[in-house]
């Protein structure tokens, strides 16, 4: 499942198995579709950043030690969260709401 995030501050699409844990890390239920009002975004962004500072399971993490040549190049959930962090930051700057739904 693909989830599309949309706002007057930007838009992007993310795999659902990555997006839902990030939504939950923001303090949201993780339901799709969903939305955040502009007034609620600063607190959600802070919760997300705090959660990303802790180790989070990455649903796309390789399970075999030899699957990745260089662990420093591995795509982590923290890296996968970058577009969401940027969207939320831009939404704060523009006082915009953020919505998400299944990409159709």
Secondary structure, DSSP 8 states (H G I E B T S, - for coil): -EEEEEETTEEEEEEHHHHHHHHHHTTS---SSEEE-HHHHHHHHHHHHHHHTS----TT---SGGG-S-GGG---HHHHTHHHHHHHHHHHHHT--EEEEE--
